[in-house]
């Protein structure tokens, strides 16, 4: 989309028609005026396309940052897949003193980034 100058996304497409009477269309300056108007519309579409591309890139960057921050907050770098987790025998408990609390782990992970 960026490299193809002829492609205009639907969001940027404009339809403009210079309406005039039959007598006006026959005057010598009308054709030149109509061509200039078409050029203005095409230039505007290209400028709109450039702005839409910039906006899209910002949206992608924002989503990536959101996903990065969300996954760090929820799982942290120490997240393990279910196949990697250790299971405890039924009735046994894990000592909580050897593991930091969730909020402390999130805070330390955020500082490490």
N, C-alpha and C positions, 0 to 999 in steps of 0.2 A: 504494500500500500504506500509506503514512504517513497520508494524508488520510482513508482509508476506515476508520472506527472499527469497522464490522461485519466487516471482513475480518481473519481470523486465519490466519496462515501455518500450514501443516501442522506445522512444527517446534514451534509453540507450542500446538497443539490438545491439549486434555486431555479424556479421557472419564472422568467420575466419576459413579457411581450410588450413591445412598444406599440401601443394601439394608436391608429390614426385613420383619418378618412382617406378615401381613394384619391382625392385631389391632392392631399398632402404627400401621399406615397409617390406621386408622379413628379414632385418637385426635385430639382437636382441635389439639394443638400440632404435629403431624407436618408438616402442609402448610406451616406457617410455617417450620419448621426446614429442610425440603427447599428452599424458595425461597431462604432465606439461604445454604444450601450452594451452590446454583446461582449465586447472585450472587458468592460467594467465588471459585468456579472461573472465572467470566467476568472478574473483576478480575485474577486471577492471569494469565490468558491475555493480557490487555491489557498488563500489566507485562512479561511475557515478550516480547511483540511489540516493546515499546519498547526492550528490551535487545538484541533481535536486530537491530533497525534501527540502533542505535548501533554494534553490532559490525560490521555490514555496511559502514557508513560508514568505520570504522577500517580494515577490510580493503581497501576501495577506495583509501583514502589511502596505505596501505602499498604496494599494488601500483603506484600512480602514482609514488611516490618511488623504488621499485625500478627501474621502467622508466626513469625520468628519470636515475637514477644509472648504470644499466647502459648506456644509450645514450651518455651522456657519456664513460664510461670506454672504451667500445669504439670510438666514432667521433669524439668531440669535436665542437666546433662547426665545424671545418674539413672535416668529412666531405663528400665530393663524390659525386654519382651517377656511375655508370659512363659516362654520356654526357658528363659534364663533365670527366672525367679526361683528362690529356694523355698521349699515347703517345710512347714514345721509339723511334727507329729501331733495328732489330735490331743488336745488337753495341755500341750506345752505352751509357754509364752515366751516371747522375745523380750530381752531386757531393753527397755527404752533408753537407758542411760548411755548406751554406746552409739545411738543414732540421734542426730540433731532433729529438732522439731521441723515440721514442714515449712513454717514461716522463716525459721532461721536458715534452712537449706535454700529457700528461694532467695532470701536476701544475700547469702554468700555467693550464690550463682550469679545474681545480678551484678555484684561487685567484681566477680571474676571476668565478666565480659568487657 
